[in-house]
């Protein structure tokens, strides 16, 4: 009788533990998802603030500053996005999802340097031409460069700020070169563009050297 009671208690305890474990596991998953969404919203807020800063520069200076695509030492490079916008923007130039060792640089976003010196009003296809995006967007799937690499901080995607000021979360990164942006709906044919510049030096992976420099071990 006692042995049967002990087996019943043991079985009941196992069921109870399994149930509680399931509840905790589900709660952890929900919490992780909510935390990731919150961090993504912080990243979007960062990009909105960055746009406002660039817009002010554009309005007062008659064009966007000459900003580096990305700087190996953003705190010292006078052409880095960090130095150009100034210390008052330091808090919004770091995505909360980026690893801590990269955050220390003070900058985790890349700038479309093909737009440097141009006014935002004169940029063709503003809605499809990217302006600033998370640095992980340049790390592409080696099997399909049109897709992001598997490990992305925002649930497999990246936030992209476009030249018209809107922000999109996407798992399909924009083309790195502004001239390759897709045409917008209703866009009229324009005069032929001048000859494209010589292609940038390519590394062994086929990526531009400036992009490869952002990839650990690249």
C-alpha positions as CSV (number, residue, x, y, z in Angstrom):
1,X,0.0,0.0,0.0
2,X,2.8,2.4,1.0
3,X,4.8,1.6,-2.1
4,X,1.7,2.3,-4.3
5,X,1.2,5.7,-2.5
6,X,4.9,6.6,-3.1
7,X,4.6,5.8,-6.8
8,X,1.5,7.9,-7.0
9,X,3.2,10.8,-5.3
10,X,6.3,10.5,-7.5
11,X,4.1,10.4,-10.7
12,X,2.1,13.4,-9.5
13,X,5.3,15.3,-8.8
14,X,6.8,14.6,-12.2
15,X,3.6,15.8,-13.9
16,X,3.6,18.9,-11.8
17,X,7.2,19.7,-12.6
18,X,6.6,19.2,-16.3
19,X,3.7,21.5,-16.2
20,X,5.5,24.2,-14.3
21,X,8.5,23.9,-16.6
22,X,6.3,24.3,-19.6
23,X,4.8,27.5,-18.1
24,X,8.2,28.9,-17.3
25,X,9.6,28.0,-20.8
26,X,6.6,29.7,-22.5
27,X,7.0,32.8,-20.3
28,X,10.7,33.0,-21.1
29,X,9.9,32.8,-24.8
30,X,7.3,35.5,-24.5
31,X,9.7,37.7,-22.5
32,X,12.5,37.2,-25.0
33,X,10.2,38.1,-27.9
34,X,8.9,41.3,-26.1
35,X,12.5,42.3,-25.2
36,X,13.6,41.9,-28.9
37,X,10.7,44.0,-30.1
38,X,11.5,46.7,-27.5
39,X,15.1,46.8,-28.7
40,X,14.0,47.0,-32.3
41,X,11.8,50.0,-31.4
42,X,14.8,51.7,-29.7
43,X,16.8,51.1,-32.9
44,X,14.0,52.7,-34.9
45,X,14.0,55.7,-32.6
46,X,17.8,56.0,-33.0
47,X,17.4,56.1,-36.8
48,X,14.7,58.8,-36.5
49,X,17.0,61.0,-34.4
50,X,19.8,60.4,-36.9
51,X,17.6,61.5,-39.7
52,X,16.7,64.7,-37.9
53,X,20.4,65.4,-37.4
54,X,21.3,64.8,-41.0
55,X,18.3,66.8,-42.2
56,X,19.4,69.8,-40.1
57,X,22.9,69.5,-41.6
58,X,21.3,69.4,-45.1
59,X,19.2,72.4,-44.5
60,X,21.9,74.6,-42.9
61,X,24.8,73.5,-45.1
62,X,23.0,73.0,-48.4
63,X,23.7,69.3,-48.6
64,X,24.6,66.3,-46.6
65,X,28.1,66.2,-45.0
66,X,30.8,64.0,-46.5
67,X,30.5,61.0,-44.1
68,X,32.4,57.8,-44.3
69,X,30.6,54.6,-45.0
70,X,32.0,53.3,-41.7
71,X,35.1,54.1,-39.8
72,X,37.4,51.7,-38.1
73,X,37.8,54.3,-35.3
74,X,34.6,56.4,-35.3
75,X,35.7,58.4,-32.3
76,X,38.8,59.7,-34.0
77,X,37.8,59.9,-37.7
78,X,36.5,63.4,-38.4
79,X,34.3,62.0,-41.3
80,X,32.6,59.4,-39.2
81,X,28.9,59.7,-38.5
82,X,29.7,60.0,-34.8
83,X,32.0,62.9,-35.2
84,X,29.9,64.7,-37.9
85,X,26.7,64.6,-35.8
86,X,28.5,65.5,-32.6
87,X,28.5,64.2,-29.0
88,X,24.9,65.1,-28.4
89,X,24.0,62.2,-30.8
90,X,26.3,59.7,-29.2
91,X,23.4,57.9,-27.4
92,X,21.5,57.1,-30.6
93,X,24.4,55.9,-32.7
94,X,24.5,52.5,-31.1
95,X,21.9,49.7,-31.7
96,X,20.9,48.0,-28.4
97,X,21.1,44.6,-30.0
98,X,24.7,44.8,-31.2
99,X,27.4,42.8,-29.2
100,X,29.0,44.8,-26.4
101,X,32.5,44.7,-27.8
102,X,31.3,46.4,-31.0
103,X,29.2,49.0,-29.1
104,X,32.4,50.3,-27.5
105,X,33.3,51.9,-30.9
106,X,30.4,54.3,-30.4
107,X,28.9,53.6,-33.8
108,X,27.0,50.6,-35.1
109,X,25.3,52.1,-38.2
110,X,26.6,52.5,-41.7
111,X,26.0,55.6,-43.9
112,X,25.4,55.7,-47.7
113,X,28.5,57.6,-48.6
114,X,27.3,58.0,-52.2
115,X,24.9,60.6,-50.9
116,X,27.6,62.7,-49.2
117,X,27.6,66.3,-50.5
118,X,24.1,65.9,-52.0
119,X,20.9,67.5,-50.8
120,X,18.2,65.1,-49.8
121,X,15.7,67.0,-52.0
122,X,17.8,66.1,-55.0
123,X,18.2,62.4,-54.3
124,X,16.3,60.4,-57.0
125,X,14.1,57.6,-55.7
126,X,14.3,58.8,-52.1
127,X,11.8,56.2,-50.9
128,X,13.9,53.3,-52.2
129,X,17.4,54.8,-51.6
130,X,18.8,53.9,-48.2
131,X,20.5,56.5,-46.1
132,X,21.6,54.8,-42.8
133,X,21.2,51.2,-41.7
134,X,22.5,48.7,-39.1
135,X,26.0,47.6,-39.8
136,X,24.9,43.9,-39.8
137,X,23.0,44.6,-43.1
138,X,26.3,44.4,-45.0
139,X,26.9,40.8,-43.9
140,X,25.1,38.8,-46.6
141,X,24.3,35.2,-47.1
142,X,27.2,33.7,-49.0
143,X,24.9,31.5,-51.0
144,X,22.6,34.4,-52.0
145,X,23.9,38.0,-51.6
146,X,20.4,39.3,-51.9
147,X,19.6,37.9,-48.4
148,X,21.0,38.8,-45.0
149,X,23.3,36.4,-43.2
150,X,21.5,34.1,-40.7
151,X,22.6,35.7,-37.5
152,X,21.0,39.1,-37.3
153,X,20.3,41.0,-34.0
154,X,16.7,41.8,-34.8
155,X,15.1,38.4,-35.3
156,X,16.7,37.8,-38.7
157,X,16.2,41.3,-40.0
158,X,17.6,44.9,-40.0
159,X,16.2,48.4,-39.7
160,X,16.8,50.6,-42.7
161,X,16.4,54.4,-42.8
162,X,15.6,55.7,-46.3
163,X,16.4,59.1,-47.9
164,X,12.8,60.3,-47.5
165,X,12.9,59.7,-43.7
166,X,10.8,56.5,-43.4
167,X,12.2,53.4,-41.7
168,X,11.6,49.8,-42.7
169,X,12.3,46.6,-40.9
170,X,13.3,44.1,-43.5
171,X,14.9,40.7,-44.0
172,X,15.9,41.6,-47.6
173,X,18.6,44.2,-47.4
174,X,18.7,47.1,-49.9
175,X,21.3,47.3,-52.6
176,X,24.5,48.9,-51.2
177,X,24.9,51.3,-54.2
178,X,22.3,54.1,-54.3
179,X,22.2,54.1,-58.1
180,X,20.9,50.5,-58.0
181,X,17.8,51.4,-56.0
182,X,14.6,50.1,-57.7
183,X,12.4,52.7,-59.4
184,X,9.5,54.1,-57.5
185,X,5.9,53.6,-58.7
186,X,5.0,56.1,-61.4
187,X,8.6,57.3,-61.9
188,X,9.3,58.8,-65.3
189,X,12.3,57.9,-67.4
190,X,15.2,60.3,-66.8
191,X,18.2,61.4,-68.9
192,X,20.8,58.7,-69.1
193,X,23.1,58.8,-66.1
194,X,26.8,59.5,-66.6
195,X,29.1,56.4,-66.8
196,X,29.3,54.5,-63.6
197,X,32.6,54.8,-61.7
198,X,35.1,52.0,-61.8
199,X,34.0,49.1,-59.5
200,X,35.5,49.2,-56.0
201,X,38.3,46.6,-55.2
202,X,36.8,43.3,-54.4
203,X,38.1,40.9,-51.8
204,X,38.2,37.1,-52.1
205,X,34.6,36.8,-51.0
206,X,33.3,39.1,-53.8
207,X,32.3,41.8,-51.3
208,X,33.8,45.4,-51.5
209,X,36.8,45.7,-49.2
210,X,35.1,48.4,-47.1
211,X,32.3,45.9,-46.4
212,X,34.7,43.0,-45.7
213,X,36.5,45.1,-43.1
214,X,33.3,45.1,-40.9
215,X,33.1,41.3,-40.9
216,X,35.1,39.6,-38.1
217,X,37.9,37.6,-39.6
218,X,37.2,39.2,-43.0
